[in-house]
């Protein structure tokens, strides 16, 4: 495992700690928490593949999956406007 600025590489995939999402993706803490709850509730994203709950205080999300989810939400927001 390689550690750098809140990102951890596991099996050639970049994982970001939940608390580091705001700095990594440039969104607020509240919005990051809300989006993580939506990812967990969404049927397209799976635990262990797209996000991991190591312990109550240590949770990770796959950076590519979160980016994909964020882009899909952005497109939905644009359609609403």
N, C-alpha and C positions, 0 to 999 in steps of 0.2 A: 504494500500500500504506500502511496505517495501522498504526503500532506502538503497543501499549499493554499493559503488564504481561504480556508473554509471548504475547499474542494478536496475530495478524496477519490483516488482512482482505484476502482475495484474491477478486475477482469476487463481492462480496456474500456471502461465506462466511467465517466465523471459523475460523481455524486456530490451534492451540495447539502450541507446541514441546513435544516429548516430556518434556523436563526440567521443564516448568512444569505438567504434568498433576497432580502431587500437590497443589500449592497451589490449582489451579483447581477440581478435583473433590473435594478433601478426602480423598484416599486416600494410602497410603504409596508410597514410591518402588519398592519391590520389587513390590507389587501392580500399580502402573502399568505397569512393564516386562512383567510377566506378561500383563496384559490386552492390551498392544500386540502381543505375540507371538501371542496368540489371535486378534486382529483380522486380522493378516496371514495366519494359517493358515485363517481362516474364508472360505468361498466367497461369503458375502453382502457382504463389504466389498472394494472394489477400490482398487488403488494408483492415485494420481493424482486419485481422486474422494474417497475416505475418508481416505487417508493419503498423505504424500509424503516420500520420502527425498531431500532436496536434496543432502546429502553424509553421510559417516559420522557426523559430529558434529552435523548440522543436520537434524532430522527433525520433521515436523509431522503432526498428526492433525486432521481436521475435528471441531470441538467438538460439533456436533450428532450426527455419526455415533458419536463416542465415548460421548456421553450415551445414545444409543439402545442401544448395545452394553452399557453399564454397567447400564441399566435391565433389559435382557433377562437379564443375568447375575444381577441382584438377584432377579428373579422366579423364576429357576431355583433359586437358593439357598433362597428361601422354600418352594418346593415340596419340596425335599429335607428341610427341617426338620420 
